[in-house]
Amino acid sequence: MVVVLVSPQTYIIPHAFSLMESCSNNIVEYNALLIGMQLAEEIGVVHLAAHGESNLIANQVRGKYEVRHEDLVLYHNVTKNMAEIFKNFYIDHVPRQ
């Protein structure tokens, strides 16, 4: 999985990672989001817009969908807590091409 941070000045910071255990695509998407959020926090980002391939994750984080699968509850809670670190946080779904 690759996380890419892009600044308004078009500075690009790519970060690749792999998970050691087999898991669902939703858990991979949450991990990518959390890693991106951690990287953004480390470099001092205060306004963060996240774009991911999972419509489910985007809508869960926005509060439009409830988290029904117990395996995602912890990831969702950590994501919501991390989002509070930023002055502004926005997440949207970008369809896979």
C-alpha positions in Angstrom: 0.0 0.0 0.0 1.2 3.5 -0.7 0.4 6.7 1.1 1.1 10.0 -0.7 1.1 13.4 1.0 0.7 16.3 -1.4 1.0 19.9 -0.1 -0.8 22.9 -1.6 2.6 23.8 -3.1 2.6 20.4 -4.8 5.4 19.0 -2.6 5.0 15.2 -2.7 6.0 12.8 0.0 5.3 9.1 -0.9 5.4 6.4 1.8 5.1 2.7 1.0 4.2 0.1 3.6 3.1 -3.5 3.8 1.1 -5.3 6.5 2.6 -8.4 8.0 -0.7 -10.2 8.5 -3.5 -11.0 6.1 -6.5 -8.7 6.7 -9.5 -7.3 4.9 -9.4 -4.5 2.4 -11.2 -2.2 4.9 -8.5 -2.8 7.5 -5.8 -2.0 4.9 -7.7 1.2 4.0 -7.9 2.3 7.7 -4.2 1.5 8.1 -3.3 3.6 5.1 -5.4 6.5 6.4 -3.9 6.2 9.9 -0.3 6.1 8.5 -1.1 9.1 6.3 -2.5 11.0 9.3 0.6 10.1 11.5 2.9 11.3 8.7 1.0 14.5 8.4 1.1 15.1 12.1 4.8 14.5 12.3 5.6 17.1 9.6 3.3 19.7 11.3 0.2 19.6 9.0 -2.7 21.4 10.6 -5.3 21.2 7.7 -5.6 17.7 6.3 -7.8 16.5 3.4 -7.7 12.7 3.0 -8.8 10.9 -0.2 -9.1 7.2 -0.3 -10.5 4.4 -2.5 -13.0 3.1 0.2 -16.4 4.8 0.1 -17.3 2.8 3.3 -14.3 4.1 5.3 -14.9 7.7 4.1 -18.5 7.6 5.1 -17.8 5.9 8.5 -15.3 8.5 9.4 -17.7 11.3 8.3 -20.4 9.7 10.5 -22.7 8.9 7.6 -22.4 5.2 8.1 -22.2 3.4 11.4 -19.4 0.9 12.0 -21.0 -2.5 12.2 -18.1 -4.9 11.8 -16.4 -5.4 15.1 -13.0 -5.7 13.5 -13.2 -2.0 12.3 -14.4 -0.4 15.5 -10.9 0.1 17.0 -9.6 1.5 13.7 -12.5 3.8 13.4 -12.1 5.1 17.0 -8.4 5.7 16.6 -9.1 7.5 13.3 -11.7 9.8 14.9 -9.3 10.6 17.7 -6.5 11.4 15.4 -8.7 13.6 13.3 -9.1 15.8 16.3 -5.4 16.6 16.3 -5.8 18.6 13.1 -7.4 22.1 13.0 -9.4 20.9 10.0 -9.8 17.4 8.8 -11.7 16.3 5.7 -12.1 12.9 4.1 -13.5 11.9 0.7 -13.9 8.9 -1.5 -12.0 8.9 -4.8 -13.2 6.1 -7.1 -10.6 3.6 -8.3 -9.7 4.1 -12.0 
